[in-house]
């Protein structure tokens, strides 16, 4: 009996390692081209995220793991995101001006469109493409936004670690996510490739409902 249990545990461990390694390979490939069963392999990486993160911390860089996972999830979510009707654009406050006059609320920074940083332009483009823009001061703010908005899609701007973290969190809320990584990491003066952001917005087009929503915090 104990021999059978031991064999069964060994088989489970071997299968788990093989699946995790295969999912890692597929996620790496997703950086340059489409892959099959991206959603299945993304779920596998989510399931084994903590042990994989520990391995990357010891032998590599955890940012690499997050980058691969975000890329794989983008491939997996692209088709479903294109079908969403109410989309959020969730962005990090670290891109705003250091002398930003906008007040902070539990839903994030309430942009005034003062022109001191990229958010003045982003506010207009979000409205143009039918997204509701939120400038959040951390992933913990996301749950307040999700409770407030009946969204089914969220376009995320952040470093790959935060993108992966929020993608995993919103997965439980049945919100389809798509991530656009920042060019730089950090707590302030971070940047996004704005041309790439516009290209992503254009590739998805306006939500199917055809509604264009301004930032909720402006109202």
MODELLER restraints for C-alpha pairs under 7 A, 6 or more apart:
rsr = mdl.restraints
at = mdl.atoms
rsr.add(forms.Gaussian(group=physical.xy_distance, feature=features.Distance(at['CA:20:A'], at['CA:44:A']), mean=6.62, stdev=0.5))
rsr.add(forms.Gaussian(group=physical.xy_distance, feature=features.Distance(at['CA:20:A'], at['CA:45:A']), mean=6.48, stdev=0.5))
rsr.add(forms.Gaussian(group=physical.xy_distance, feature=features.Distance(at['CA:20:A'], at['CA:48:A']), mean=6.98, stdev=0.5))
rsr.add(forms.Gaussian(group=physical.xy_distance, feature=features.Distance(at['CA:23:A'], at['CA:41:A']), mean=5.02, stdev=0.5))
rsr.add(forms.Gaussian(group=physical.xy_distance, feature=features.Distance(at['CA:23:A'], at['CA:44:A']), mean=6.76, stdev=0.5))
rsr.add(forms.Gaussian(group=physical.xy_distance, feature=features.Distance(at['CA:23:A'], at['CA:45:A']), mean=6.48, stdev=0.5))
rsr.add(forms.Gaussian(group=physical.xy_distance, feature=features.Distance(at['CA:27:A'], at['CA:68:A']), mean=5.11, stdev=0.5))
rsr.add(forms.Gaussian(group=physical.xy_distance, feature=features.Distance(at['CA:27:A'], at['CA:69:A']), mean=6.07, stdev=0.5))
rsr.add(forms.Gaussian(group=physical.xy_distance, feature=features.Distance(at['CA:27:A'], at['CA:71:A']), mean=6.86, stdev=0.5))
rsr.add(forms.Gaussian(group=physical.xy_distance, feature=features.Distance(at['CA:27:A'], at['CA:72:A']), mean=5.09, stdev=0.5))
rsr.add(forms.Gaussian(group=physical.xy_distance, feature=features.Distance(at['CA:28:A'], at['CA:68:A']), mean=5.50, stdev=0.5))
rsr.add(forms.Gaussian(group=physical.xy_distance, feature=features.Distance(at['CA:30:A'], at['CA:71:A']), mean=6.10, stdev=0.5))
rsr.add(forms.Gaussian(group=physical.xy_distance, feature=features.Distance(at['CA:30:A'], at['CA:72:A']), mean=5.56, stdev=0.5))
rsr.add(forms.Gaussian(group=physical.xy_distance, feature=features.Distance(at['CA:31:A'], at['CA:68:A']), mean=6.91, stdev=0.5))
rsr.add(forms.Gaussian(group=physical.xy_distance, feature=features.Distance(at['CA:31:A'], at['CA:71:A']), mean=5.86, stdev=0.5))
rsr.add(forms.Gaussian(group=physical.xy_distance, feature=features.Distance(at['CA:34:A'], at['CA:75:A']), mean=6.64, stdev=0.5))
rsr.add(forms.Gaussian(group=physical.xy_distance, feature=features.Distance(at['CA:38:A'], at['CA:72:A']), mean=6.04, stdev=0.5))
rsr.add(forms.Gaussian(group=physical.xy_distance, feature=features.Distance(at['CA:38:A'], at['CA:73:A']), mean=6.96, stdev=0.5))
rsr.add(forms.Gaussian(group=physical.xy_distance, feature=features.Distance(at['CA:38:A'], at['CA:75:A']), mean=6.42, stdev=0.5))
rsr.add(forms.Gaussian(group=physical.xy_distance, feature=features.Distance(at['CA:38:A'], at['CA:76:A']), mean=4.88, stdev=0.5))
rsr.add(forms.Gaussian(group=physical.xy_distance, feature=features.Distance(at['CA:39:A'], at['CA:73:A']), mean=6.76, stdev=0.5))
rsr.add(forms.Gaussian(group=physical.xy_distance, feature=features.Distance(at['CA:39:A'], at['CA:76:A']), mean=4.79, stdev=0.5))
rsr.add(forms.Gaussian(group=physical.xy_distance, feature=features.Distance(at['CA:42:A'], at['CA:69:A']), mean=6.73, stdev=0.5))
rsr.add(forms.Gaussian(group=physical.xy_distance, feature=features.Distance(at['CA:42:A'], at['CA:72:A']), mean=6.28, stdev=0.5))
rsr.add(forms.Gaussian(group=physical.xy_distance, feature=features.Distance(at['CA:42:A'], at['CA:73:A']), mean=6.02, stdev=0.5))
rsr.add(forms.Gaussian(group=physical.xy_distance, feature=features.Distance(at['CA:53:A'], at['CA:62:A']), mean=5.98, stdev=0.5))
rsr.add(forms.Gaussian(group=physical.xy_distance, feature=features.Distance(at['CA:56:A'], at['CA:62:A']), mean=5.24, stdev=0.5))
rsr.add(forms.Gaussian(group=physical.xy_distance, feature=features.Distance(at['CA:63:A'], at['CA:160:A']), mean=6.85, stdev=0.5))
rsr.add(forms.Gaussian(group=physical.xy_distance, feature=features.Distance(at['CA:63:A'], at['CA:161:A']), mean=6.44, stdev=0.5))
rsr.add(forms.Gaussian(group=physical.xy_distance, feature=features.Distance(at['CA:66:A'], at['CA:160:A']), mean=5.53, stdev=0.5))
rsr.add(forms.Gaussian(group=physical.xy_distance, feature=features.Distance(at['CA:66:A'], at['CA:161:A']), mean=5.45, stdev=0.5))
rsr.add(forms.Gaussian(group=physical.xy_distance, feature=features.Distance(at['CA:66:A'], at['CA:164:A']), mean=6.01, stdev=0.5))
rsr.add(forms.Gaussian(group=physical.xy_distance, feature=features.Distance(at['CA:67:A'], at['CA:160:A']), mean=5.41, stdev=0.5))
rsr.add(forms.Gaussian(group=physical.xy_distance, feature=features.Distance(at['CA:69:A'], at['CA:164:A']), mean=6.87, stdev=0.5))
rsr.add(forms.Gaussian(group=physical.xy_distance, feature=features.Distance(at['CA:70:A'], at['CA:160:A']), mean=6.72, stdev=0.5))
rsr.add(forms.Gaussian(group=physical.xy_distance, feature=features.Distance(at['CA:70:A'], at['CA:163:A']), mean=6.83, stdev=0.5))
rsr.add(forms.Gaussian(group=physical.xy_distance, feature=features.Distance(at['CA:70:A'], at['CA:164:A']), mean=5.73, stdev=0.5))
rsr.add(forms.Gaussian(group=physical.xy_distance, feature=features.Distance(at['CA:70:A'], at['CA:179:A']), mean=6.73, stdev=0.5))
rsr.add(forms.Gaussian(group=physical.xy_distance, feature=features.Distance(at['CA:74:A'], at['CA:178:A']), mean=5.42, stdev=0.5))
rsr.add(forms.Gaussian(group=physical.xy_distance, feature=features.Distance(at['CA:74:A'], at['CA:179:A']), mean=6.56, stdev=0.5))
rsr.add(forms.Gaussian(group=physical.xy_distance, feature=features.Distance(at['CA:77:A'], at['CA:176:A']), mean=6.64, stdev=0.5))
rsr.add(forms.Gaussian(group=physical.xy_distance, feature=features.Distance(at['CA:77:A'], at['CA:177:A']), mean=6.70, stdev=0.5))
rsr.add(forms.Gaussian(group=physical.xy_distance, feature=features.Distance(at['CA:77:A'], at['CA:178:A']), mean=6.64, stdev=0.5))
rsr.add(forms.Gaussian(group=physical.xy_distance, feature=features.Distance(at['CA:80:A'], at['CA:176:A']), mean=6.87, stdev=0.5))
rsr.add(forms.Gaussian(group=physical.xy_distance, feature=features.Distance(at['CA:81:A'], at['CA:153:A']), mean=6.17, stdev=0.5))
rsr.add(forms.Gaussian(group=physical.xy_distance, feature=features.Distance(at['CA:81:A'], at['CA:176:A']), mean=5.72, stdev=0.5))
rsr.add(forms.Gaussian(group=physical.xy_distance, feature=features.Distance(at['CA:81:A'], at['CA:177:A']), mean=6.80, stdev=0.5))
rsr.add(forms.Gaussian(group=physical.xy_distance, feature=features.Distance(at['CA:82:A'], at['CA:204:A']), mean=5.43, stdev=0.5))
rsr.add(forms.Gaussian(group=physical.xy_distance, feature=features.Distance(at['CA:83:A'], at['CA:208:A']), mean=6.66, stdev=0.5))
rsr.add(forms.Gaussian(group=physical.xy_distance, feature=features.Distance(at['CA:84:A'], at['CA:152:A']), mean=5.87, stdev=0.5))
rsr.add(forms.Gaussian(group=physical.xy_distance, feature=features.Distance(at['CA:84:A'], at['CA:153:A']), mean=5.64, stdev=0.5))
rsr.add(forms.Gaussian(group=physical.xy_distance, feature=features.Distance(at['CA:84:A'], at['CA:207:A']), mean=6.12, stdev=0.5))
rsr.add(forms.Gaussian(group=physical.xy_distance, feature=features.Distance(at['CA:84:A'], at['CA:208:A']), mean=6.75, stdev=0.5))
rsr.add(forms.Gaussian(group=physical.xy_distance, feature=features.Distance(at['CA:85:A'], at['CA:152:A']), mean=6.71, stdev=0.5))
rsr.add(forms.Gaussian(group=physical.xy_distance, feature=features.Distance(at['CA:85:A'], at['CA:207:A']), mean=4.66, stdev=0.5))
rsr.add(forms.Gaussian(group=physical.xy_distance, feature=features.Distance(at['CA:85:A'], at['CA:208:A']), mean=5.17, stdev=0.5))
rsr.add(forms.Gaussian(group=physical.xy_distance, feature=features.Distance(at['CA:85:A'], at['CA:209:A']), mean=5.29, stdev=0.5))
rsr.add(forms.Gaussian(group=physical.xy_distance, feature=features.Distance(at['CA:86:A'], at['CA:151:A']), mean=4.90, stdev=0.5))
rsr.add(forms.Gaussian(group=physical.xy_distance, feature=features.Distance(at['CA:86:A'], at['CA:152:A']), mean=5.68, stdev=0.5))
rsr.add(forms.Gaussian(group=physical.xy_distance, feature=features.Distance(at['CA:86:A'], at['CA:153:A']), mean=6.21, stdev=0.5))
rsr.add(forms.Gaussian(group=physical.xy_distance, feature=features.Distance(at['CA:86:A'], at['CA:207:A']), mean=6.50, stdev=0.5))
rsr.add(forms.Gaussian(group=physical.xy_distance, feature=features.Distance(at['CA:87:A'], at['CA:131:A']), mean=5.14, stdev=0.5))
rsr.add(forms.Gaussian(group=physical.xy_distance, feature=features.Distance(at['CA:87:A'], at['CA:132:A']), mean=6.49, stdev=0.5))
rsr.add(forms.Gaussian(group=physical.xy_distance, feature=features.Distance(at['CA:87:A'], at['CA:151:A']), mean=5.74, stdev=0.5))
rsr.add(forms.Gaussian(group=physical.xy_distance, feature=features.Distance(at['CA:87:A'], at['CA:152:A']), mean=6.35, stdev=0.5))
rsr.add(forms.Gaussian(group=physical.xy_distance, feature=features.Distance(at['CA:87:A'], at['CA:153:A']), mean=4.55, stdev=0.5))
rsr.add(forms.Gaussian(group=physical.xy_distance, feature=features.Distance(at['CA:87:A'], at['CA:154:A']), mean=5.32, stdev=0.5))
rsr.add(forms.Gaussian(group=physical.xy_distance, feature=features.Distance(at['CA:88:A'], at['CA:131:A']), mean=5.24, stdev=0.5))
rsr.add(forms.Gaussian(group=physical.xy_distance, feature=features.Distance(at['CA:88:A'], at['CA:132:A']), mean=4.76, stdev=0.5))
rsr.add(forms.Gaussian(group=physical.xy_distance, feature=features.Distance(at['CA:88:A'], at['CA:133:A']), mean=6.02, stdev=0.5))
rsr.add(forms.Gaussian(group=physical.xy_distance, feature=features.Distance(at['CA:88:A'], at['CA:151:A']), mean=6.72, stdev=0.5))
rsr.add(forms.Gaussian(group=physical.xy_distance, feature=features.Distance(at['CA:88:A'], at['CA:153:A']), mean=6.27, stdev=0.5))
rsr.add(forms.Gaussian(group=physical.xy_distance, feature=features.Distance(at['CA:88:A'], at['CA:154:A']), mean=4.54, stdev=0.5))
rsr.add(forms.Gaussian(group=physical.xy_distance, feature=features.Distance(at['CA:88:A'], at['CA:155:A']), mean=6.07, stdev=0.5))
rsr.add(forms.Gaussian(group=physical.xy_distance, feature=features.Distance(at['CA:89:A'], at['CA:131:A']), mean=5.86, stdev=0.5))
rsr.add(forms.Gaussian(group=physical.xy_distance, feature=features.Distance(at['CA:89:A'], at['CA:132:A']), mean=5.79, stdev=0.5))
rsr.add(forms.Gaussian(group=physical.xy_distance, feature=features.Distance(at['CA:89:A'], at['CA:133:A']), mean=4.68, stdev=0.5))
rsr.add(forms.Gaussian(group=physical.xy_distance, feature=features.Distance(at['CA:89:A'], at['CA:134:A']), mean=6.20, stdev=0.5))
rsr.add(forms.Gaussian(group=physical.xy_distance, feature=features.Distance(at['CA:89:A'], at['CA:154:A']), mean=5.84, stdev=0.5))
rsr.add(forms.Gaussian(group=physical.xy_distance, feature=features.Distance(at['CA:89:A'], at['CA:155:A']), mean=4.87, stdev=0.5))
rsr.add(forms.Gaussian(group=physical.xy_distance, feature=features.Distance(at['CA:89:A'], at['CA:156:A']), mean=6.02, stdev=0.5))
rsr.add(forms.Gaussian(group=physical.xy_distance, feature=features.Distance(at['CA:90:A'], at['CA:133:A']), mean=6.11, stdev=0.5))
rsr.add(forms.Gaussian(group=physical.xy_distance, feature=features.Distance(at['CA:90:A'], at['CA:134:A']), mean=5.07, stdev=0.5))
rsr.add(forms.Gaussian(group=physical.xy_distance, feature=features.Distance(at['CA:90:A'], at['CA:135:A']), mean=6.17, stdev=0.5))
rsr.add(forms.Gaussian(group=physical.xy_distance, feature=features.Distance(at['CA:90:A'], at['CA:136:A']), mean=6.90, stdev=0.5))
rsr.add(forms.Gaussian(group=physical.xy_distance, feature=features.Distance(at['CA:90:A'], at['CA:154:A']), mean=6.84, stdev=0.5))
rsr.add(forms.Gaussian(group=physical.xy_distance, feature=features.Distance(at['CA:90:A'], at['CA:155:A']), mean=6.25, stdev=0.5))
rsr.add(forms.Gaussian(group=physical.xy_distance, feature=features.Distance(at['CA:90:A'], at['CA:156:A']), mean=5.00, stdev=0.5))
rsr.add(forms.Gaussian(group=physical.xy_distance, feature=features.Distance(at['CA:90:A'], at['CA:157:A']), mean=6.24, stdev=0.5))
rsr.add(forms.Gaussian(group=physical.xy_distance, feature=features.Distance(at['CA:91:A'], at['CA:134:A']), mean=6.17, stdev=0.5))
rsr.add(forms.Gaussian(group=physical.xy_distance, feature=features.Distance(at['CA:91:A'], at['CA:135:A']), mean=4.88, stdev=0.5))
rsr.add(forms.Gaussian(group=physical.xy_distance, feature=features.Distance(at['CA:91:A'], at['CA:136:A']), mean=6.11, stdev=0.5))
rsr.add(forms.Gaussian(group=physical.xy_distance, feature=features.Distance(at['CA:91:A'], at['CA:156:A']), mean=6.21, stdev=0.5))
rsr.add(forms.Gaussian(group=physical.xy_distance, feature=features.Distance(at['CA:91:A'], at['CA:157:A']), mean=4.87, stdev=0.5))
rsr.add(forms.Gaussian(group=physical.xy_distance, feature=features.Distance(at['CA:91:A'], at['CA:158:A']), mean=6.57, stdev=0.5))
rsr.add(forms.Gaussian(group=physical.xy_distance, feature=features.Distance(at['CA:92:A'], at['CA:135:A']), mean=5.53, stdev=0.5))
rsr.add(forms.Gaussian(group=physical.xy_distance, feature=features.Distance(at['CA:92:A'], at['CA:136:A']), mean=5.23, stdev=0.5))
rsr.add(forms.Gaussian(group=physical.xy_distance, feature=features.Distance(at['CA:92:A'], at['CA:137:A']), mean=6.09, stdev=0.5))
rsr.add(forms.Gaussian(group=physical.xy_distance, feature=features.Distance(at['CA:92:A'], at['CA:157:A']), mean=6.67, stdev=0.5))
rsr.add(forms.Gaussian(group=physical.xy_distance, feature=features.Distance(at['CA:92:A'], at['CA:158:A']), mean=6.09, stdev=0.5))
rsr.add(forms.Gaussian(group=physical.xy_distance, feature=features.Distance(at['CA:93:A'], at['CA:135:A']), mean=5.50, stdev=0.5))
rsr.add(forms.Gaussian(group=physical.xy_distance, feature=features.Distance(at['CA:93:A'], at['CA:136:A']), mean=5.61, stdev=0.5))
rsr.add(forms.Gaussian(group=physical.xy_distance, feature=features.Distance(at['CA:93:A'], at['CA:137:A']), mean=5.24, stdev=0.5))
rsr.add(forms.Gaussian(group=physical.xy_distance, feature=features.Distance(at['CA:94:A'], at['CA:187:A']), mean=5.30, stdev=0.5))
rsr.add(forms.Gaussian(group=physical.xy_distance, feature=features.Distance(at['CA:94:A'], at['CA:188:A']), mean=4.29, stdev=0.5))
rsr.add(forms.Gaussian(group=physical.xy_distance, feature=features.Distance(at['CA:94:A'], at['CA:189:A']), mean=6.08, stdev=0.5))
rsr.add(forms.Gaussian(group=physical.xy_distance, feature=features.Distance(at['CA:94:A'], at['CA:190:A']), mean=5.90, stdev=0.5))
rsr.add(forms.Gaussian(group=physical.xy_distance, feature=features.Distance(at['CA:95:A'], at['CA:188:A']), mean=6.17, stdev=0.5))
rsr.add(forms.Gaussian(group=physical.xy_distance, feature=features.Distance(at['CA:95:A'], at['CA:189:A']), mean=5.38, stdev=0.5))
rsr.add(forms.Gaussian(group=physical.xy_distance, feature=features.Distance(at['CA:95:A'], at['CA:190:A']), mean=4.96, stdev=0.5))
rsr.add(forms.Gaussian(group=physical.xy_distance, feature=features.Distance(at['CA:95:A'], at['CA:191:A']), mean=6.08, stdev=0.5))
rsr.add(forms.Gaussian(group=physical.xy_distance, feature=features.Distance(at['CA:96:A'], at['CA:117:A']), mean=5.57, stdev=0.5))
rsr.add(forms.Gaussian(group=physical.xy_distance, feature=features.Distance(at['CA:96:A'], at['CA:118:A']), mean=6.99, stdev=0.5))
rsr.add(forms.Gaussian(group=physical.xy_distance, feature=features.Distance(at['CA:96:A'], at['CA:119:A']), mean=6.84, stdev=0.5))
rsr.add(forms.Gaussian(group=physical.xy_distance, feature=features.Distance(at['CA:97:A'], at['CA:116:A']), mean=6.05, stdev=0.5))
rsr.add(forms.Gaussian(group=physical.xy_distance, feature=features.Distance(at['CA:97:A'], at['CA:117:A']), mean=5.32, stdev=0.5))
rsr.add(forms.Gaussian(group=physical.xy_distance, feature=features.Distance(at['CA:102:A'], at['CA:109:A']), mean=6.31, stdev=0.5))
rsr.add(forms.Gaussian(group=physical.xy_distance, feature=features.Distance(at['CA:102:A'], at['CA:110:A']), mean=5.57, stdev=0.5))
rsr.add(forms.Gaussian(group=physical.xy_distance, feature=features.Distance(at['CA:102:A'], at['CA:111:A']), mean=5.39, stdev=0.5))
rsr.add(forms.Gaussian(group=physical.xy_distance, feature=features.Distance(at['CA:102:A'], at['CA:112:A']), mean=5.87, stdev=0.5))
rsr.add(forms.Gaussian(group=physical.xy_distance, feature=features.Distance(at['CA:103:A'], at['CA:109:A']), mean=5.90, stdev=0.5))
rsr.add(forms.Gaussian(group=physical.xy_distance, feature=features.Distance(at['CA:103:A'], at['CA:110:A']), mean=5.66, stdev=0.5))
rsr.add(forms.Gaussian(group=physical.xy_distance, feature=features.Distance(at['CA:104:A'], at['CA:110:A']), mean=6.05, stdev=0.5))
rsr.add(forms.Gaussian(group=physical.xy_distance, feature=features.Distance(at['CA:106:A'], at['CA:141:A']), mean=6.57, stdev=0.5))
rsr.add(forms.Gaussian(group=physical.xy_distance, feature=features.Distance(at['CA:106:A'], at['CA:144:A']), mean=6.98, stdev=0.5))
rsr.add(forms.Gaussian(group=physical.xy_distance, feature=features.Distance(at['CA:107:A'], at['CA:136:A']), mean=6.76, stdev=0.5))
rsr.add(forms.Gaussian(group=physical.xy_distance, feature=features.Distance(at['CA:107:A'], at['CA:141:A']), mean=6.02, stdev=0.5))
rsr.add(forms.Gaussian(group=physical.xy_distance, feature=features.Distance(at['CA:107:A'], at['CA:144:A']), mean=6.04, stdev=0.5))
rsr.add(forms.Gaussian(group=physical.xy_distance, feature=features.Distance(at['CA:107:A'], at['CA:145:A']), mean=5.72, stdev=0.5))
rsr.add(forms.Gaussian(group=physical.xy_distance, feature=features.Distance(at['CA:108:A'], at['CA:134:A']), mean=6.51, stdev=0.5))
rsr.add(forms.Gaussian(group=physical.xy_distance, feature=features.Distance(at['CA:108:A'], at['CA:135:A']), mean=5.31, stdev=0.5))
rsr.add(forms.Gaussian(group=physical.xy_distance, feature=features.Distance(at['CA:108:A'], at['CA:136:A']), mean=4.21, stdev=0.5))
rsr.add(forms.Gaussian(group=physical.xy_distance, feature=features.Distance(at['CA:108:A'], at['CA:137:A']), mean=5.85, stdev=0.5))
rsr.add(forms.Gaussian(group=physical.xy_distance, feature=features.Distance(at['CA:108:A'], at['CA:141:A']), mean=6.67, stdev=0.5))
rsr.add(forms.Gaussian(group=physical.xy_distance, feature=features.Distance(at['CA:109:A'], at['CA:135:A']), mean=5.22, stdev=0.5))
rsr.add(forms.Gaussian(group=physical.xy_distance, feature=features.Distance(at['CA:109:A'], at['CA:136:A']), mean=6.17, stdev=0.5))
rsr.add(forms.Gaussian(group=physical.xy_distance, feature=features.Distance(at['CA:110:A'], at['CA:217:A']), mean=5.87, stdev=0.5))
rsr.add(forms.Gaussian(group=physical.xy_distance, feature=features.Distance(at['CA:113:A'], at['CA:119:A']), mean=6.98, stdev=0.5))
rsr.add(forms.Gaussian(group=physical.xy_distance, feature=features.Distance(at['CA:113:A'], at['CA:120:A']), mean=4.39, stdev=0.5))
rsr.add(forms.Gaussian(group=physical.xy_distance, feature=features.Distance(at['CA:114:A'], at['CA:120:A']), mean=6.52, stdev=0.5))
rsr.add(forms.Gaussian(group=physical.xy_distance, feature=features.Distance(at['CA:123:A'], at['CA:133:A']), mean=6.53, stdev=0.5))
rsr.add(forms.Gaussian(group=physical.xy_distance, feature=features.Distance(at['CA:126:A'], at['CA:132:A']), mean=6.45, stdev=0.5))
rsr.add(forms.Gaussian(group=physical.xy_distance, feature=features.Distance(at['CA:126:A'], at['CA:133:A']), mean=6.19, stdev=0.5))
rsr.add(forms.Gaussian(group=physical.xy_distance, feature=features.Distance(at['CA:127:A'], at['CA:212:A']), mean=5.85, stdev=0.5))
rsr.add(forms.Gaussian(group=physical.xy_distance, feature=features.Distance(at['CA:127:A'], at['CA:213:A']), mean=5.58, stdev=0.5))
rsr.add(forms.Gaussian(group=physical.xy_distance, feature=features.Distance(at['CA:127:A'], at['CA:214:A']), mean=4.97, stdev=0.5))
rsr.add(forms.Gaussian(group=physical.xy_distance, feature=features.Distance(at['CA:128:A'], at['CA:212:A']), mean=6.73, stdev=0.5))
rsr.add(forms.Gaussian(group=physical.xy_distance, feature=features.Distance(at['CA:129:A'], at['CA:201:A']), mean=6.78, stdev=0.5))
rsr.add(forms.Gaussian(group=physical.xy_distance, feature=features.Distance(at['CA:129:A'], at['CA:205:A']), mean=6.73, stdev=0.5))
rsr.add(forms.Gaussian(group=physical.xy_distance, feature=features.Distance(at['CA:129:A'], at['CA:206:A']), mean=5.20, stdev=0.5))
rsr.add(forms.Gaussian(group=physical.xy_distance, feature=features.Distance(at['CA:129:A'], at['CA:212:A']), mean=6.80, stdev=0.5))
rsr.add(forms.Gaussian(group=physical.xy_distance, feature=features.Distance(at['CA:130:A'], at['CA:206:A']), mean=5.54, stdev=0.5))
rsr.add(forms.Gaussian(group=physical.xy_distance, feature=features.Distance(at['CA:130:A'], at['CA:207:A']), mean=6.35, stdev=0.5))
rsr.add(forms.Gaussian(group=physical.xy_distance, feature=features.Distance(at['CA:130:A'], at['CA:211:A']), mean=6.14, stdev=0.5))
rsr.add(forms.Gaussian(group=physical.xy_distance, feature=features.Distance(at['CA:130:A'], at['CA:212:A']), mean=3.90, stdev=0.5))
rsr.add(forms.Gaussian(group=physical.xy_distance, feature=features.Distance(at['CA:130:A'], at['CA:213:A']), mean=5.41, stdev=0.5))
rsr.add(forms.Gaussian(group=physical.xy_distance, feature=features.Distance(at['CA:131:A'], at['CA:212:A']), mean=6.73, stdev=0.5))
rsr.add(forms.Gaussian(group=physical.xy_distance, feature=features.Distance(at['CA:131:A'], at['CA:213:A']), mean=5.91, stdev=0.5))
rsr.add(forms.Gaussian(group=physical.xy_distance, feature=features.Distance(at['CA:132:A'], at['CA:213:A']), mean=5.64, stdev=0.5))
rsr.add(forms.Gaussian(group=physical.xy_distance, feature=features.Distance(at['CA:132:A'], at['CA:214:A']), mean=5.71, stdev=0.5))
rsr.add(forms.Gaussian(group=physical.xy_distance, feature=features.Distance(at['CA:132:A'], at['CA:215:A']), mean=4.88, stdev=0.5))
rsr.add(forms.Gaussian(group=physical.xy_distance, feature=features.Distance(at['CA:132:A'], at['CA:216:A']), mean=6.64, stdev=0.5))
rsr.add(forms.Gaussian(group=physical.xy_distance, feature=features.Distance(at['CA:133:A'], at['CA:215:A']), mean=5.07, stdev=0.5))
rsr.add(forms.Gaussian(group=physical.xy_distance, feature=features.Distance(at['CA:134:A'], at['CA:215:A']), mean=6.97, stdev=0.5))
rsr.add(forms.Gaussian(group=physical.xy_distance, feature=features.Distance(at['CA:139:A'], at['CA:166:A']), mean=6.53, stdev=0.5))
rsr.add(forms.Gaussian(group=physical.xy_distance, feature=features.Distance(at['CA:151:A'], at['CA:175:A']), mean=6.95, stdev=0.5))
rsr.add(forms.Gaussian(group=physical.xy_distance, feature=features.Distance(at['CA:152:A'], at['CA:175:A']), mean=4.72, stdev=0.5))
rsr.add(forms.Gaussian(group=physical.xy_distance, feature=features.Distance(at['CA:152:A'], at['CA:176:A']), mean=6.12, stdev=0.5))
rsr.add(forms.Gaussian(group=physical.xy_distance, feature=features.Distance(at['CA:153:A'], at['CA:175:A']), mean=5.21, stdev=0.5))
rsr.add(forms.Gaussian(group=physical.xy_distance, feature=features.Distance(at['CA:153:A'], at['CA:176:A']), mean=4.61, stdev=0.5))
rsr.add(forms.Gaussian(group=physical.xy_distance, feature=features.Distance(at['CA:153:A'], at['CA:177:A']), mean=5.79, stdev=0.5))
rsr.add(forms.Gaussian(group=physical.xy_distance, feature=features.Distance(at['CA:154:A'], at['CA:175:A']), mean=6.80, stdev=0.5))
rsr.add(forms.Gaussian(group=physical.xy_distance, feature=features.Distance(at['CA:154:A'], at['CA:176:A']), mean=6.23, stdev=0.5))
rsr.add(forms.Gaussian(group=physical.xy_distance, feature=features.Distance(at['CA:154:A'], at['CA:177:A']), mean=4.87, stdev=0.5))
rsr.add(forms.Gaussian(group=physical.xy_distance, feature=features.Distance(at['CA:154:A'], at['CA:178:A']), mean=6.55, stdev=0.5))
rsr.add(forms.Gaussian(group=physical.xy_distance, feature=features.Distance(at['CA:155:A'], at['CA:177:A']), mean=5.83, stdev=0.5))
rsr.add(forms.Gaussian(group=physical.xy_distance, feature=features.Distance(at['CA:155:A'], at['CA:178:A']), mean=5.00, stdev=0.5))
rsr.add(forms.Gaussian(group=physical.xy_distance, feature=features.Distance(at['CA:155:A'], at['CA:179:A']), mean=5.94, stdev=0.5))
rsr.add(forms.Gaussian(group=physical.xy_distance, feature=features.Distance(at['CA:156:A'], at['CA:163:A']), mean=6.63, stdev=0.5))
rsr.add(forms.Gaussian(group=physical.xy_distance, feature=features.Distance(at['CA:156:A'], at['CA:178:A']), mean=6.08, stdev=0.5))
rsr.add(forms.Gaussian(group=physical.xy_distance, feature=features.Distance(at['CA:156:A'], at['CA:179:A']), mean=4.71, stdev=0.5))
rsr.add(forms.Gaussian(group=physical.xy_distance, feature=features.Distance(at['CA:156:A'], at['CA:180:A']), mean=5.99, stdev=0.5))
rsr.add(forms.Gaussian(group=physical.xy_distance, feature=features.Distance(at['CA:157:A'], at['CA:179:A']), mean=6.11, stdev=0.5))
rsr.add(forms.Gaussian(group=physical.xy_distance, feature=features.Distance(at['CA:157:A'], at['CA:180:A']), mean=5.00, stdev=0.5))
rsr.add(forms.Gaussian(group=physical.xy_distance, feature=features.Distance(at['CA:157:A'], at['CA:181:A']), mean=5.84, stdev=0.5))
rsr.add(forms.Gaussian(group=physical.xy_distance, feature=features.Distance(at['CA:157:A'], at['CA:182:A']), mean=6.55, stdev=0.5))
rsr.add(forms.Gaussian(group=physical.xy_distance, feature=features.Distance(at['CA:158:A'], at['CA:180:A']), mean=6.84, stdev=0.5))
rsr.add(forms.Gaussian(group=physical.xy_distance, feature=features.Distance(at['CA:158:A'], at['CA:181:A']), mean=5.36, stdev=0.5))
rsr.add(forms.Gaussian(group=physical.xy_distance, feature=features.Distance(at['CA:158:A'], at['CA:182:A']), mean=5.44, stdev=0.5))
rsr.add(forms.Gaussian(group=physical.xy_distance, feature=features.Distance(at['CA:159:A'], at['CA:181:A']), mean=5.27, stdev=0.5))
rsr.add(forms.Gaussian(group=physical.xy_distance, feature=features.Distance(at['CA:159:A'], at['CA:182:A']), mean=5.30, stdev=0.5))
rsr.add(forms.Gaussian(group=physical.xy_distance, feature=features.Distance(at['CA:159:A'], at['CA:185:A']), mean=5.80, stdev=0.5))
rsr.add(forms.Gaussian(group=physical.xy_distance, feature=features.Distance(at['CA:160:A'], at['CA:181:A']), mean=5.76, stdev=0.5))
rsr.add(forms.Gaussian(group=physical.xy_distance, feature=features.Distance(at['CA:163:A'], at['CA:179:A']), mean=6.13, stdev=0.5))
rsr.add(forms.Gaussian(group=physical.xy_distance, feature=features.Distance(at['CA:167:A'], at['CA:177:A']), mean=6.13, stdev=0.5))
rsr.add(forms.Gaussian(group=physical.xy_distance, feature=features.Distance(at['CA:182:A'], at['CA:191:A']), mean=5.83, stdev=0.5))
rsr.add(forms.Gaussian(group=physical.xy_distance, feature=features.Distance(at['CA:182:A'], at['CA:192:A']), mean=4.60, stdev=0.5))
rsr.add(forms.Gaussian(group=physical.xy_distance, feature=features.Distance(at['CA:183:A'], at['CA:191:A']), mean=5.46, stdev=0.5))
rsr.add(forms.Gaussian(group=physical.xy_distance, feature=features.Distance(at['CA:183:A'], at['CA:192:A']), mean=5.22, stdev=0.5))
rsr.add(forms.Gaussian(group=physical.xy_distance, feature=features.Distance(at['CA:183:A'], at['CA:193:A']), mean=6.42, stdev=0.5))
rsr.add(forms.Gaussian(group=physical.xy_distance, feature=features.Distance(at['CA:184:A'], at['CA:190:A']), mean=5.34, stdev=0.5))
rsr.add(forms.Gaussian(group=physical.xy_distance, feature=features.Distance(at['CA:184:A'], at['CA:191:A']), mean=5.85, stdev=0.5))
